Amino acid sequence: MIIDINEKDFDAAIAEGVVLVDFWATWCGPCKMQGAILESKLAPMKPELKIVKVDIDSNLILAQKFGIMSIPALRIFKNGNLVKSFDGVTKAEELIAAIESV
């Protein structure tokens, strides 16, 4: 399940279970590549995983809160706590290994 959220919905979105957050922007070419990986590979391989997309241009405070300096930036949360971070385009297999280890 992939959903777009904003700042007011963020805390509720990451509160329970394992959640992958994709910090991205519409103008970012590598973000489009990462989005395709999430949609075509990761989501089908891990249908139970909640994937949350945060547009940094619309949600600057969240980007600052998590120290996002470059995008795409992926953050894995477990029950509301940050447990893993990835910067740059990341392969589905690497993400799956990280998700299964938390």
C-alpha angles and dihedrals in degrees: 000000000000119000135174114226141176135217096277092055098040101091093048091047094057098035099098134039128343115327129181114211119201113200106200146142133223093238094052115103096194088049089059089052090050091047090054091051091050094047101040102033115015100041094050092045093047106028092165092059118102110223116194123194120206118190103215093206091061096036106041094152091059091048090052093045091058096039095245105180099160135018148268089045120171124198126186118209129190116198090339097312124113108240107161137020133197128182123197129015108331127195120244091238092056091049093048091052090050093047093049091050095057 
